Amino acid sequence: MRIADLANPSRFLRAANLAIPWLGGATALLFAFALYRAMLAPDDYQQGATVKIMFLHVPSAWLGMLCWALMTIAALGTLVWRHPLADVAAKAAAPLGAAFTLLCLVTGSLWGRPEWGTYWVWDARLTSELILFLLYLGVIALWRTVEDTSRAARAVAILTIVGAIDLPIIKFSVDWWNTLHQGASVFRIGGSTIHPAILVPLLLTAAAFTLLFVTLLLAAMRNEILRRRVRTLRLLQASAAG
Amino acid sequence: MLPGWSNRLPPRHESPNESEMTPLTALLLRDMRIAVRVGGGALIGVLFFLVVVSVTPFAVGPDLTLLKRIGPAILWLAALLASLLALDRLFASDHEDGSLDLILTGSAPLELVAAAKGVAHWLTTALPLVVAAPLIALLLDLDGPAEAGLVLTLLVGTPALTFIGLIGAAIAVTLRRGGLLLAIIVLPLTVPVLIFGVAAANAAVAGPVPFGTPFTVLCALTLASLVIGPFAAAAALRLDME
């Protein structure tokens, strides 16, 4: 079976039913190991143990952006290639991405209160991340406002592609503007500037978050396919009765 | 209920005590159900609230001390505009599909019908705003007694905004572009509510005026609007529908 065969919803459902339990188990194990390593990591010389919010804050920020990038690819799949599962993936991914972005904003806010003295500041990185959150909410609202699913998919696809401009803004905001937020220390030219004792647990939690996202996305896609089938059956039944 | 399921078809399973419900309760529940479904716009008010508050620092600058000073005013304006959004669909959607004619020939007094629709609008549009307000107030660096005072004034003042808005919604019901006329009619009438709401919220922060003075007047305005709104709306509906 080629990977392109998964475009068939029924084959996708069978593959998802097989994969999801294993992925869920792997996620749980990886989370346990990653959190164990995170707890063992040393405290920061200035921030003390507060620095460990980073192990939640940074991966959720990465996942929020990764999810929008995936939604953009799905949007292209809907508009350009008419892939049958592209809009299912986009619809399933939106709430997940919104949740990760919200987690990033909330953990960052709680981290900022002791370290910066304020819950919020309107600097470039925080503001562009908040804009990303608003874009996610806008996409979710658009899905729920347009009744016809295929029309909604096309409208959401355009909004997603336009919103993708925010991703490089978020990434480079700390370089382009004078921000309170810390500069790039992992993905930068010249390599990471974080000591391995903290970098390794960070990458482990990031991998755990990514696996969690994949598991939840497949489960949500499965639910969406089944939901559409139930709706079609109900419509057929209603038209046969009436 | 399934997303995308038409909100004009009757649901398949009525509640078991349906025959014991009064017409007003049935109308209230119906309005609330329509508001939370596709195209209803219940939680879009909160999203609009968040967007308006997020856009303000781009206009006035990110200086936190300035934002803290005008914070209560911004939040009140945003709440007013968000309430206004859902008002023009209040009677117009029922007028479009003919249910307003049915309601007019029904047994329930039109004043109580208007009051029931006002309650449904407040519960689905304004109450989520009040619940979200504490978090959104953090974006403008309001916390502690400032935030508590602001949320309390919003809780007490938003019913006034809804019930005064009822009058405009009823007047504009038969018009096509009624939304703009509605705003022109309603906004001047809500000015006293705005004045005392912001005064009370500011009094909670600092200032010689104790919180209770403008707050009591705000309560009085709300109570008066709870009476005047439905009567004026009913009179306007009778005139419009003749």
Interface residues (C-beta under 8 A of the other chain):
Chain A: S109 T118 Y119 W120 V121 W122 D123 T127 L130 I131 L134 L137 G138 A141 W143 R144 T145 V146 E147 D148 T149 R227 V230 R231 R234 A238
Chain B: L2 P3 G4 W5 S6 L9 V38 G39 G41 L43 I44 L47 L50 V51 S54 P57 P62 L64 L67 L138 L139 D141 D143
